[in-house]
């Protein structure tokens, strides 16, 4: 793998991890104890909140398309995506 491709792969992994962390934090507020606050929001805010979660999930899916096991492991060591080694 070229140095540029390795850098691109690491950038995508970093961005994917960032978006997964954001989505995780948002979803924690939509169920369990945090879900009570969510359920007390008006319908419009709930829709917009879930829309933002859906957009983050779609972004993660798009980023993951470019990350094959070969691109993740070749030249960049064993990278972590979403906390999975």
C-alpha positions in Angstrom: 0.0 0.0 0.0 1.4 3.4 -0.9 2.1 6.0 1.8 -0.8 8.2 0.5 -3.3 5.3 0.6 -2.2 4.4 4.1 -2.7 8.0 5.2 -6.1 8.1 3.5 -7.1 4.9 5.2 -6.0 6.2 8.6 -8.0 9.4 8.0 -11.1 7.4 7.1 -10.6 5.3 10.2 -10.2 8.4 12.4 -13.3 9.9 10.9 -15.3 6.7 11.2 -14.3 6.4 14.9 -15.3 10.0 15.5 -18.7 9.6 13.9 -19.3 6.3 15.8 -18.4 8.0 19.1 -20.8 10.8 18.3 -23.6 8.4 17.3 -23.0 6.3 20.5 -23.2 9.4 22.7 -26.5 10.5 21.0 -28.1 7.1 21.2 -27.3 6.8 24.9 -29.7 9.7 25.4 -32.5 7.9 23.5 -33.0 4.9 25.7 -32.7 3.8 29.3 -32.3 6.5 31.9 -31.4 9.1 29.2 -34.4 8.0 27.2 -36.7 9.7 29.6 -35.4 13.1 28.6 -35.7 12.1 24.9 -39.3 11.0 25.4 -40.1 14.3 27.0 -39.0 16.2 23.9 -41.7 17.4 21.6 -42.3 15.3 18.4 -40.5 17.8 16.2 -37.3 17.6 18.3 -37.4 13.9 18.5 -37.7 13.6 14.7 -34.8 15.9 14.2 -32.7 14.1 16.8 -33.3 10.7 15.2 -32.7 12.2 11.8 -29.3 13.4 13.0 -28.6 9.8 14.3 -29.7 8.3 11.0 -27.4 10.7 9.1 -24.4 9.8 11.3 -25.2 6.1 10.8 -25.4 6.6 7.0 -22.0 8.5 7.1 -20.5 5.5 9.0 -21.8 3.1 6.4 -20.4 5.1 3.6 -17.0 5.4 5.2 -17.0 1.6 6.0 -17.4 0.9 2.2 -13.9 2.2 1.6 -12.3 0.2 4.4 -11.6 -3.4 3.4 -9.7 -5.6 5.9 -6.7 -5.4 3.5 -6.7 -1.6 3.5 -7.1 -1.4 7.3 -4.3 -3.9 8.0 -1.8 -3.3 5.2 0.8 -0.7 6.1 -1.1 0.7 9.0 -0.8 -2.1 11.5 -3.9 -3.5 13.0 -6.2 -0.5 13.1 -9.2 -0.2 15.4 -12.6 0.7 14.0 -15.4 1.3 16.4 -13.3 -0.1 19.3 -12.8 -3.5 17.7 -9.2 -4.6 17.2 
